[in-house]
Amino acid sequence: MFLHLGGDVVVPKKDVIMILDTHTLTSSATREFIEIAGDEGFIKNTSGDKEKSYVVTTREIFISPISCKTLQKRARSSKYLE
């Protein structure tokens, strides 16, 4: 099963660890985690300038233009099966 994150980016659902809303960056721990990941080159921006969520996978963190709620619905939907 795959999850479409926006643009041309699709990841296996089994690789998704968590989906964060961009508003969660108010937490200092979350903000520090994202900053370190960015400094180390683990962040891939698929959103242009329309950041709505962060999708943390086993290999990378993707910035998505799709809201957390929509990504959660997609992850639970059988429509996005292999």
C-alpha positions, 0 to 999 in steps of 0.5 A: 500500500502507498500514500500519496504525499503531494506532487509526484511523491508516493511512499509505502505506508509501512514506512510512515512513522508519523504525520505532523501538522506544521503547527506542532512546531510550537513545541521546542522538541519537535522544532529541534527535531525538524531543524536537526533533520534539515541540517543533516539533509533528511528533509524533502520538500514536496510542497513548494511554499504550501507547507501543511504537514510533515511526514516522517518515514523510516528514511526521510521527512517529507514536507507535504502541501496536504493536511494531516487530516487528509493524509490520515484519511488516505492512509486508512482508505482502501482506495490507495492500495497497491 
